Amino acid sequence: MAEAASAPSPSRAATGDSEFDRDTAVVRREPGVYDIDLSAGWTILGAVNGGYLLAVLGRALGDALPHPDPFTISAHYLTASRPGRAVIRTETVRTGRTLSTGQASLFQYDDEGNEVERIRVLASYGDLAGLPDDVRTTAKPPAIPPYEQCFGPADGPDPLKDVSAITDRLLLKLDPATVGWAIGQPSGKGEMRAWFGLADGREADPLSLLLVVDALPPTAFEMGLKGWVPTVELTAHIRHRPAPGPLRVAITTRNLAGGFLEEDAEVWDSEDRLVAQSRQLARVRLA
């Protein structure tokens, strides 16, 4: 069992009444078309975080499709999204007994009022509650020190303080082995590990896991690189409904080449279950 007994228990926002839920809420204009104001609270360097966007589109697809839970969702990030008005257009591709598949695109507007596509996703939804309990795996939870031995933005220098609004929405405690970048001493390894929660105490669910897989600082920071690391493509698999309590997130990069790197993420719950996985391709700026 995860060693999280010392983790704080803030007053918990109920699912459906938290900042995350309010900021990912979509309004159905007509069947398959949804409006939203993307919140500035989920940005880094002025661009809207890719995991938040994935959750926004995931919420719209959850309304459009007959099954409740995202099983797999693949997103291509076409242009950077900014806070403000956006429209989501969804299409049901196929509906089956156990899975339904749909696609969705998010559009914003240029200075002339024309729609500009920001992100396009293809997803399959099902019912996590209906899956069998049989688990056969060689995967193991990440070895992260106890919560009180890890570091958050308030525990030392925070290079992202003035450029990362999303940090205030999260309760992150980073493994000390992956915070060298914050003091100018990156390890050179493509690794990032942390305890994760939402700042208002809302418990994780399948939709919020779409945020979690892209919410940690980029592994590029620990590789000695700086600046924005925009996502090109991100695929997330939701494997189980998470148990209450803090999550553990481990992200690794094995290959940086040609100005692109991959990030492989695993998310584990308080009962040592692998609840989400993802892989993304991202750009980096090389000196």
SVG drawing of the C-alpha trace seen along z (x, -y; Angstrom):
<svg xmlns="http://www.w3.org/2000/svg" viewBox="-30 -41 53 54">
<polyline fill="none" stroke="black" stroke-width="0.4" points="0.0,0.0 1.2,-3.5 2.9,-5.4 0.6,-8.4 -0.7,-8.5 1.0,-11.9 -0.6,-13.5 -2.8,-16.5 -6.6,-16.2 -7.9,-19.6 -11.6,-20.4 -12.7,-18.4 -14.6,-19.9 -17.3,-17.4 -17.1,-16.0 -19.3,-18.2 -18.7,-21.3 -15.0,-21.8 -12.9,-24.3 -12.0,-21.5 -15.6,-20.7 -16.7,-24.3 -13.8,-25.0 -14.4,-22.0 -18.2,-22.4 -19.5,-22.6 -22.9,-24.0 -24.8,-22.1 -25.8,-24.5 -27.4,-21.8 -26.8,-18.0 -23.0,-17.5 -22.1,-21.2 -20.9,-22.6 -19.7,-26.0 -17.1,-26.7 -14.9,-29.5 -11.4,-28.1 -10.2,-29.2 -6.9,-31.2 -6.4,-29.2 -5.1,-26.2 -2.3,-27.8 1.5,-27.8 3.3,-30.5 -0.1,-31.8 -1.1,-28.6 -3.9,-26.3 -2.5,-23.1 -3.0,-20.0 -4.4,-17.8 -7.0,-20.3 -8.0,-20.5 -8.2,-16.7 -10.6,-16.8 -12.7,-19.5 -13.1,-17.4 -13.5,-14.3 -16.5,-15.9 -18.1,-16.8 -17.7,-13.3 -19.0,-11.9 -22.2,-13.8 -22.4,-12.9 -21.7,-9.1 -23.9,-6.5 -21.1,-5.1 -19.9,-7.0 -16.1,-6.5 -13.2,-7.3 -11.2,-4.1 -8.8,-5.6 -8.5,-9.0 -5.9,-10.3 -5.5,-13.9 -3.5,-15.9 -2.7,-19.5 -2.9,-21.6 -2.4,-25.1 -1.9,-26.5 -5.2,-27.2 -5.7,-30.4 -8.1,-31.3 -11.5,-32.4 -14.4,-31.4 -14.3,-28.1 -16.7,-25.7 -16.5,-21.9 -18.0,-19.8 -18.5,-16.1 -19.4,-13.2 -20.5,-9.7 -18.4,-7.2 -19.8,-3.9 -21.9,-2.7 -21.6,0.9 -22.7,2.9 -19.6,2.3 -17.8,-0.5 -18.8,-3.6 -16.4,-5.7 -16.5,-9.4 -14.4,-12.2 -14.3,-15.9 -12.6,-19.1 -12.2,-22.3 -12.2,-25.6 -11.4,-29.1 -11.7,-32.4 -9.1,-34.5 -9.2,-38.3 -11.7,-38.2 -14.0,-35.9 -13.1,-32.8 -13.0,-29.4 -9.5,-27.9 -9.2,-24.3 -7.0,-23.9 -7.2,-20.2 -8.8,-17.1 -9.5,-13.8 -10.7,-10.3 -11.9,-8.4 -13.6,-5.1 -15.9,-5.1 -17.2,-2.2 -18.1,-1.4 -15.2,-0.9 -17.6,0.5 -18.4,3.4 -14.8,4.6 -13.6,7.9 -11.4,7.8 -8.7,10.1 -5.3,8.4 -2.1,10.0 0.7,7.5 4.4,7.0 4.0,3.2 4.9,1.9 4.0,-1.4 6.8,-4.0 9.1,-4.3 8.4,-7.8 9.4,-8.9 6.7,-9.6 4.6,-12.7 6.2,-14.8 9.7,-14.2 8.7,-15.5 8.7,-19.1 6.0,-21.4 6.1,-25.0 5.9,-26.4 8.9,-24.3 11.6,-26.1 12.4,-28.1 9.6,-27.9 10.9,-28.8 7.3,-28.5 5.7,-30.8 5.1,-33.7 4.3,-31.7 2.3,-28.7 -1.2,-29.5 -2.1,-25.8 0.3,-25.3 -2.2,-27.0 -4.9,-24.5 -2.8,-21.4 -1.4,-19.8 1.9,-18.5 4.7,-17.0 7.7,-16.1 10.2,-13.3 13.4,-15.1 15.3,-13.0 13.4,-14.9 13.6,-18.5 17.2,-19.4 15.9,-21.6 14.3,-23.9 17.6,-24.9 19.7,-24.9 21.0,-21.3 19.0,-19.0 19.9,-15.3 20.2,-14.8 17.6,-12.0 14.3,-12.1 12.3,-11.4 9.5,-13.2 7.7,-11.7 5.1,-13.2 2.2,-12.8 -0.8,-14.4 -4.1,-15.9 -6.3,-18.8 -5.8,-21.9 -9.4,-22.0 -9.3,-18.4 -11.7,-16.9 -11.1,-13.2 -9.8,-11.8 -12.2,-10.2 -11.8,-8.9 -12.3,-12.4 -9.8,-14.1 -7.2,-11.4 -7.1,-13.0 -5.7,-16.1 -3.3,-14.1 -1.3,-12.5 -0.2,-15.9 0.0,-18.0 3.6,-17.5 6.5,-19.7 8.0,-18.4 10.8,-15.7 12.8,-18.0 13.4,-20.2 15.4,-17.4 17.3,-16.9 18.6,-20.5 16.2,-22.1 14.1,-25.2 11.0,-26.8 7.7,-25.6 7.4,-21.9 4.3,-21.9 2.4,-18.6 2.1,-17.4 0.1,-14.2 -1.1,-12.6 -2.8,-9.2 -4.3,-8.3 -5.7,-5.0 -7.9,-4.9 -7.6,-1.5 -9.6,-1.7 -11.7,-4.1 -9.3,-5.5 -9.7,-4.9 -9.9,-7.9 -6.6,-9.5 -3.6,-11.0 -2.3,-9.6 1.3,-8.8 2.5,-9.8 5.7,-8.7 6.8,-10.1 9.8,-8.9 11.6,-10.0 14.0,-7.6 14.6,-9.3 15.1,-12.9 15.9,-13.3 15.4,-15.9 13.8,-18.3 11.1,-15.9 10.8,-13.7 8.3,-11.1 6.8,-11.1 5.4,-7.9 3.2,-8.4 1.8,-6.0 -0.8,-7.0 -1.3,-4.8 -4.0,-5.2 -3.9,-4.7 -4.6,-1.0 -1.6,-0.4 -3.6,0.0 -2.5,-1.3 -5.4,-3.6 -4.1,-5.5 -1.3,-5.4 -0.3,-7.8 2.3,-8.5 2.8,-11.8 5.1,-13.3 6.3,-16.9 8.6,-19.5 11.6,-20.9 13.7,-23.9 17.3,-23.0 20.0,-25.6"/>
</svg>
